[in-house]
Amino acid sequence: MQHKDIADAIANISSLLEAAMGGEEVVILKDNHPVVKLMPMLPEQKRWPAKAGSAIGLVTLSADFEEPIADFEDYLQ
């Protein structure tokens, strides 16, 4: 893991991005405190934006989904 202050990060952004894309985490510091972490995206994150229908079979509704909730009867008036 690399640690760079903001000025150094700006001066070397290309090499820091290459390092992050290669799997290395890069932490950028401001006043010696970490403020940003560059890290590679996980393969499942690279699929953004999601395609329509990509959650088919992953989401189900219960049989009583449209039934009134007993605790909320006072709000239905």
C-alpha positions as CSV (number, residue, x, y, z in Angstrom):
1,M,0.0,0.0,0.0
2,Q,1.3,3.4,-1.0
3,H,0.8,6.6,1.0
4,K,1.1,9.9,-0.8
5,D,0.3,13.5,0.2
6,I,-2.1,15.4,-2.0
7,A,0.6,17.4,-3.8
8,D,2.6,14.3,-4.6
9,A,-0.5,12.5,-5.7
10,I,-1.4,15.3,-8.1
11,A,2.1,15.2,-9.5
12,N,2.0,11.4,-10.0
13,I,-1.6,10.7,-10.6
14,S,-1.0,8.6,-13.7
15,S,1.4,6.2,-11.9
16,L,-0.9,6.0,-8.9
17,L,-3.9,5.1,-11.1
18,E,-1.8,2.5,-12.8
19,A,-0.8,1.1,-9.4
20,A,-4.4,1.0,-8.3
21,M,-5.6,-0.7,-11.5
22,G,-2.8,-3.2,-11.0
23,G,-4.3,-4.2,-7.7
24,E,-2.4,-2.0,-5.3
25,E,-4.2,0.2,-2.8
26,V,-3.0,3.8,-2.7
27,V,-3.9,6.1,0.2
28,I,-3.9,9.9,-0.3
29,L,-3.1,12.0,2.8
30,K,-4.0,15.6,3.8
31,D,-2.1,16.9,6.7
32,N,-0.9,13.3,7.4
33,H,-4.4,12.0,7.7
34,P,-5.9,9.6,5.1
35,V,-8.7,11.2,3.1
36,V,-8.9,9.0,-0.1
37,K,-8.1,5.4,-1.0
38,L,-7.6,4.4,-4.6
39,M,-8.2,0.7,-5.1
40,P,-9.2,-1.5,-8.0
41,M,-12.8,-2.1,-8.6
42,L,-14.1,-5.6,-8.0
43,P,-15.3,-7.5,-11.1
44,E,-18.9,-7.3,-10.0
45,Q,-18.6,-3.5,-9.6
46,K,-17.4,-3.1,-13.2
47,R,-20.8,-4.2,-14.5
48,W,-22.3,-0.8,-13.8
49,P,-24.8,0.3,-15.0
50,A,-26.9,-2.8,-14.3
51,K,-28.9,-4.1,-17.2
52,A,-32.7,-4.3,-17.1
53,G,-33.8,-7.7,-15.8
54,S,-30.4,-8.5,-14.2
55,A,-32.1,-9.3,-10.9
56,I,-34.6,-11.9,-12.3
57,G,-34.8,-14.7,-9.8
58,L,-33.0,-12.8,-7.1
59,V,-36.0,-10.8,-5.7
60,T,-39.2,-12.4,-4.6
61,L,-42.3,-11.1,-2.9
62,S,-44.1,-12.9,-0.1
63,A,-47.6,-14.2,-0.7
64,D,-49.1,-11.6,1.7
65,F,-47.2,-8.6,0.2
66,E,-50.4,-6.7,-0.6
67,E,-52.1,-7.5,2.7
68,P,-52.5,-4.6,5.1
69,I,-50.1,-4.5,8.0
70,A,-51.9,-4.7,11.4
71,D,-49.7,-2.2,13.1
72,F,-50.6,0.5,10.6
73,E,-54.4,0.3,10.8
74,D,-54.6,3.7,12.4
75,Y,-52.9,5.3,9.4
76,L,-55.4,3.9,6.9
77,Q,-58.4,6.1,8.0
